[in-house]
Amino acid sequence: MPGNPASDKIHLIEGSLACYARGWLSLIPLLGFLPAFLVLMEYKELKAMSRQQWNAAYNYLRTGFVLSLIGVFLNLILMGGLILLVIRLIQNGVLSPEDVMI
């Protein structure tokens, strides 16, 4: 039942643990963008709920958030590296632009 303090606390703790798990998943190369995005979206709501009542899993929430930020950063670096590699291969004649087009 929404609005019930007990169910709010359960939602808060379960959400914090889910953010922690998704934070680890965000470190998976190229596939980590979706879990990271979900953590970043849910973090704001759960952080606001944590101000209203004590969150026993707050450290998991915070750790999941930090992991998701690291995951986004590492995935962006990896994607940038792959794009630069493809550009370099095209410049060296190993690939043609038609090979890269989907």
Residue pairs with C-beta under 8 A, 6 or more apart in sequence:
1 7
2 8
5 53
8 49
8 53
9 53
11 49
12 46
12 49
12 50
12 53
12 55
12 57
13 55
13 56
13 57
15 42
15 45
15 46
15 61
16 46
16 55
16 57
16 58
16 60
16 61
16 64
17 57
17 60
18 42
18 64
19 39
19 42
19 43
19 46
19 60
19 61
19 64
19 65
19 68
20 57
20 60
20 61
20 63
20 64
20 67
21 64
22 35
22 36
22 38
22 39
22 64
22 68
23 35
23 36
23 39
23 63
23 64
23 65
23 66
23 67
23 68
23 71
24 64
24 67
25 31
25 32
25 35
25 71
26 32
26 33
26 35
26 36
26 39
26 67
26 68
26 70
26 71
26 72
26 75
27 67
27 70
27 71
27 74
28 35
28 71
29 74
29 75
29 78
30 75
30 78
30 79
32 71
32 72
32 74
32 75
33 71
33 72
33 75
35 68
35 71
36 68
36 69
36 71
36 72
36 75
39 64
39 65
39 67
39 68
40 65
40 68
40 69
40 72
43 61
43 64
43 65
43 68
46 55
46 61
47 61
49 55
50 58
50 61
55 61
86 95
86 100
89 95
90 96
90 97
90 100
